[in-house]
């Protein structure tokens, strides 16, 4: 029996509805699978990104460990047979010293190991540095930690123990050297940062030398020539000042110059001011004041101080008029100490160094016979004085040289400003000053490498 036409149409429509439902379900299934795959990929990417970030954080922490260990080696200055742990020099245990983990925040931290001075051929990352100068090399391994991820790196560091104190023969600045007015410089200028000549009236003979990232800025080219160091040559090195134990009176009156001073000769000035003077004493006349407890020395009103051979340590030195000199045949080192330094016993607010007025500073036969080392982050002012024959080394200080005086010797500071009509002559004798008397040999990196986390000692797994 034939179905009615309308019934056939309804039957066909119902069939199509079933096919559509099946198709919709299939599409939903495919979309769900694609969504699940996208979520899986996204989750994997997020995990990979997080892991990568943590690994970078661990590498940065390990690098921080290398830098801290290198800095502490320089500041603690261990003997060749010693190494350093967390914050002290010590005898090695098992051939090395180990510092415990130090946190950096945000779940990151580092630990490190250091060795005593390496014997020739002893293993460490990179090639062994060779030099005709006295050289000391050590190995540092540091492990960075960041939320369960460990990265281990190693560096070979070296220190010239007889390196020239002035790598650039003249006036050098760690960060910035500025010339204003009409200063005349017969010697090189050097800076790791900026050399700036304001105006074009300055005169300079000897060339300018910049660190790898240094720059010259000026309306006129004052520098006779400009050299920019390559990354391989590195920055100009400024060795830290090392007053040693010179804050205390020398035992048995002995205050000889040595690599690490054991005491000062200040008592000779104090003895000269007693009435009558008490042996041994320095030459003192006029208005000279010296406070034994605070080690503050001041000169004024045509006064004279003649220093003998040895080491002096002052918490501040102010000289406005007179003559500061070194006795014939003598050599004196003056430390301007600072309350910033542990063990200095300097009062708060001290650490200053100021030459001004009609003052003459005479280093005897050579400016190297009067070497002035400034420890702290202070301002050194030399203004309006007459002639100065001396070496002023203040790697953390700002040095301001202004007036009409002539300075013969060498100058080094964190930032140095030359102004007025002052003139400077580099003295070739300053080349003879090595990184030994009054300063600490600075360690710097000569090789770097990444190691396996499983290594237990420097040079293992690198």
Order of alpha helices (4+ residues) and beta strands (2+ residues): alpha-beta-beta-beta-beta-beta-beta-beta-beta-beta-beta-beta-beta-beta-beta-alpha-beta-beta-beta-beta-beta-beta-beta-beta-beta-beta-beta-beta
